[in-house]
Amino acid sequence: MMFVAVPLLSPGNLRVSEEWYNRFRLTWDPPQSPAVGYRIAYQPLDDPGPVLETTVGEDVNSQLLLSLQSGTEYSVQVTATYPAGQSEPLLVNAKTLFLGVSGLSTYQVRPYSLCVQWQPLLHATLYRVSIQSTLNGQRQEVSLGGGASRQCFYDLTPSSQYQISVHTQMQEIEGPSVSITDMTMPAPTLAPTELPATEAPPTIPPAKEVCKEAKADLAFLVDGSWSIGDDNFMKITRFLYSTMGSLDLIGPDGTQVSHVATLRSFITSRRISEEERKSKIVMNKVYPVACNVSPFLYLLITENVLN
């Protein structure tokens, strides 16, 4: 007598429904021969970790898989169990919905701050937004409500690269991070401080050719009283420099020059026209720095009162 081995029949028409952020449902058709149960094995396609599995009874042909990772594709196998062993697995791939924001971008990027914005998720209840420096690991994090769509960060370092990440939560479920990198602007450079312009002191010009033979004994009497004013006093100073620069030789062998300044007292501010003789105030007034030798020529420089 010959015995023919009958293959153990597999379930058929394996399909996926009710996809959600952390779950999906599997449904299959039972095999023609009665099975004693079914074994379901699944694992993420991009994660070669341990295989997860569950078993159901013979009268069950649908199973909801829970606690799955958001936005993850799974490889699923359903096998019929018999007293003599197991059938060949029935295979299908299934993917959960992605629990995360879209359209993540930066704006208002400045040396010490930047802002980030995104398209909010309909079912989100919380956003966990963080920024971290790729240079020194400095990190900031904030939690925002489900209706938020933007966030700004401050106290950043200029010319530094940062990674901004947004985690989306829905009730007790948290999805993977959505990240973007950007760099802060360079710090503004300060314009160099301009020093106030200072007027160079007047220089004595070289003697003019036409005046090299001129000789005289000069005494400059300069009115130094307050009433002459700073501007006029500077004009007098420039006049003295210009005049003395025109003389070829100054000293005993050439032109002898003296400079006498009046005091800033009341008497030196008297109007010269009030004197009986204009020469009297020049010859007889006592000036503290005047010499006893009368020069041949006086140049009296004062305000316009010699009328």
C-alpha positions in Angstrom: 0.0 0.0 0.0 1.4 3.4 -0.9 0.8 6.6 1.1 0.8 9.9 -0.7 1.8 13.0 1.4 -0.9 15.7 1.1 0.6 19.2 1.4 -0.6 21.3 4.3 -2.7 24.0 2.7 -1.9 27.7 3.3 -4.5 30.4 4.0 -5.3 32.6 1.0 -6.0 36.2 0.0 -4.0 37.9 2.7 -4.9 41.6 2.8 -4.3 44.7 4.9 -6.8 47.3 6.1 -7.4 49.9 8.8 -3.9 51.3 8.5 -3.2 53.8 11.3 -0.2 55.5 12.9 0.6 52.6 15.2 -1.5 49.7 13.9 -3.1 47.9 10.9 -5.4 44.9 10.4 -4.7 41.6 8.6 -7.4 39.5 7.1 -7.1 36.1 5.3 -9.3 33.3 3.9 -9.1 30.0 5.7 -7.6 27.0 3.8 -9.9 24.2 2.6 -8.6 21.7 5.1 -9.3 22.6 8.7 -6.4 24.1 10.6 -6.0 24.2 14.3 -4.8 27.8 14.4 -2.7 30.4 12.7 0.7 31.9 13.4 1.4 35.6 12.4 5.0 36.8 12.3 6.1 40.4 11.4 9.1 42.7 11.5 10.1 46.1 10.0 11.7 45.8 6.6 14.5 48.2 7.4 15.2 46.8 10.9 16.8 43.3 11.0 15.8 42.9 14.7 13.9 40.1 16.3 10.8 38.8 14.6 7.6 39.6 16.5 4.8 36.9 16.4 1.4 36.1 17.7 -1.0 33.1 17.3 -4.8 32.9 16.9 -7.3 30.1 17.0 -8.8 28.1 14.1 -12.0 30.2 14.0 -10.1 33.5 13.6 -9.3 34.9 10.2 -8.5 38.5 11.1 -6.1 40.1 13.5 -5.3 43.7 14.5 -1.6 44.3 15.1 -0.9 47.0 17.7 2.1 49.0 19.1 3.7 49.4 15.7 6.1 52.1 14.7 4.8 55.1 12.8 5.5 55.4 9.1 7.2 52.0 9.0 6.8 49.2 6.5 6.5 45.7 7.8 7.0 42.3 6.3 4.1 40.0 7.5 3.7 36.2 7.3 0.6 34.2 8.1 1.0 30.4 8.5 -1.8 27.8 9.0 -1.0 25.3 11.8 -1.9 21.6 11.6 -1.4 18.7 13.9 1.2 17.4 11.4 3.0 20.8 11.1 2.7 24.2 9.5 1.8 25.2 6.0 3.9 27.5 3.7 3.6 31.1 4.9 1.5 33.6 3.1 3.4 36.9 2.7 2.4 40.6 2.5 3.9 44.0 3.2 2.0 46.5 5.2 2.9 50.1 6.3 1.6 52.3 9.1 0.8 56.0 8.6 3.5 58.5 9.2 3.0 60.5 12.4 5.0 63.7 11.5 4.8 67.1 10.1 5.5 68.1 6.5 6.8 71.2 4.8 9.4 71.9 7.5 11.5 75.0 6.6 13.3 77.9 8.2 12.7 81.6 7.9 13.9 84.9 9.5 17.4 83.4 9.8 19.6 86.0 11.7 23.0 86.0 13.5 21.5 85.2 16.9 18.1 83.7 16.1 16.1 81.7 13.5 12.6 80.5 13.1 11.1 77.3 11.8 7.6 76.5 10.3 5.7 73.4 9.2 2.3 72.1 8.0 0.5 70.9 11.1 -0.9 67.4 11.3 -4.6 67.0 11.6 -4.6 64.5 14.6 -1.6 65.9 16.5 -2.0 66.8 20.1 1.6 67.9 20.9 4.8 69.0 19.1 8.2 68.6 20.6 10.5 71.0 18.8 14.3 71.1 19.5 17.3 72.8 18.1 20.9 71.6 18.5 24.2 73.0 17.4 26.2 70.6 15.3 29.4 72.4 16.5 29.1 72.2 20.3 25.9 70.2 20.9 24.2 73.1 22.7 20.5 72.3 22.7 17.1 73.9 23.3 13.7 72.2 23.3 10.1 73.4 23.7 6.7 71.7 23.7 3.8 73.2 21.7 0.1 72.4 21.3 -1.3 70.5 18.4 -2.4 73.6 16.6 1.0 75.2 16.5 2.8 75.6 13.2 6.0 77.7 13.9 8.6 78.4 16.5 11.6 80.8 16.9 14.8 80.2 18.8 17.1 82.9 20.2 20.5 83.2 21.9 22.2 81.3 19.0 25.8 81.6 17.8 26.5 83.5 14.6 27.8 81.6 11.5 26.9 78.2 13.2 25.0 75.2 11.8 21.9 74.0 13.7 19.7 70.9 13.3 16.0 71.6 14.1 13.8 68.5 14.8 10.0 68.2 15.3 8.5 65.2 17.0 4.7 64.9 16.6 2.6 63.2 19.3 -1.0 61.9 19.1 -2.3 61.0 22.6 0.3 58.5 23.9 1.9 57.9 20.4 5.0 59.8 19.3 6.2 59.6 15.7 9.8 59.9 14.4 11.5 63.2 14.1 11.4 65.4 11.1 14.6 67.4 10.8 16.2 70.2 8.9 19.6 71.9 9.1 20.4 75.6 8.6 23.1 78.1 9.5 22.8 81.4 11.3 24.0 84.6 9.6 27.4 86.1 10.3 27.6 88.6 13.1 27.4 92.2 11.8 30.7 94.1 11.6 30.9 97.5 13.3 32.0 100.4 11.2 35.4 101.8 12.3 35.0 104.8 14.6 36.2 107.9 12.9 38.4 110.1 15.1 37.3 113.8 15.2 39.2 115.9 12.7 41.9 118.0 14.3 43.2 121.2 12.8 46.8 121.0 12.1 48.8 123.8 13.7 49.8 126.5 11.3 53.3 126.2 9.9 55.6 129.1 9.2 56.0 129.4 5.4 59.5 129.8 3.9 60.7 133.3 3.3 59.5 134.9 0.1 62.2 135.8 -2.4 61.0 139.4 -2.7 61.4 140.0 1.0 64.8 138.5 1.7 66.5 141.9 1.9 63.8 143.5 4.1 65.0 144.6 7.6 63.0 146.2 10.4 62.5 146.1 14.1 59.0 144.9 14.8 56.9 144.6 18.0 53.5 142.9 17.8 51.1 144.1 20.4 48.2 141.6 20.5 45.0 142.3 22.2 44.4 139.1 24.3 41.2 140.3 26.0 38.1 138.2 26.1 36.2 140.5 23.8 38.3 139.8 20.8 36.8 136.3 20.5 38.5 132.9 19.8 37.9 133.1 16.0 39.6 136.5 15.7 42.5 135.4 18.0 43.2 132.4 15.6 43.2 134.8 12.7 45.8 137.0 14.5 47.9 133.9 15.2 47.9 132.9 11.5 48.8 136.5 10.6 51.8 136.4 12.9 53.1 133.1 11.5 52.6 134.4 7.9 54.4 137.7 8.6 57.4 136.2 10.4 57.7 133.6 7.7 58.3 136.4 5.2 61.4 137.6 7.0 64.7 136.0 5.8 66.7 136.6 9.0 65.4 137.2 12.5 67.8 138.3 15.3 70.4 140.9 16.0 71.9 140.6 12.5 68.5 140.9 10.8 65.0 141.8 11.9 64.4 142.0 15.6 60.8 140.9 16.5 58.9 141.0 19.8 55.4 139.8 20.7 53.6 141.6 23.4 50.1 140.5 24.6 47.8 142.6 26.7 46.3 141.2 29.8 42.6 140.2 30.1 41.9 142.8 32.6 39.5 145.7 32.6 42.1 148.3 31.8 43.4 146.5 28.8 39.8 146.3 27.4 39.3 150.1 27.3 38.5 151.7 24.1 41.7 153.3 22.7 39.6 156.2 21.2 38.9 157.4 24.7 42.6 158.3 25.3 43.7 161.9 24.6 46.4 160.6 22.3 46.4 157.2 20.6 50.2 157.0 20.8 50.0 157.4 24.6 48.3 154.1 25.2 50.9 152.4 22.9 54.0 154.1 24.5 53.0 154.6 28.1 50.6 151.7 29.0 52.4 149.2 31.2 52.3 145.7 29.7 53.8 143.0 31.9 55.8 141.3 29.2 56.8 144.4 27.3 60.5 145.2 27.0 62.0 148.6 28.0 63.4 149.2 24.5 61.1 150.9 22.2 61.1 149.4 18.7 61.2 151.4 15.5 57.8 150.1 14.4 54.7 149.0 16.3 52.0 146.8 14.8 49.0 147.1 17.1 46.6 144.2 16.6 43.3 144.7 18.4 39.5 144.8 17.7 38.1 147.5 15.5 38.1 150.5 17.9 40.8 152.7 16.4 38.5 155.0 14.6 
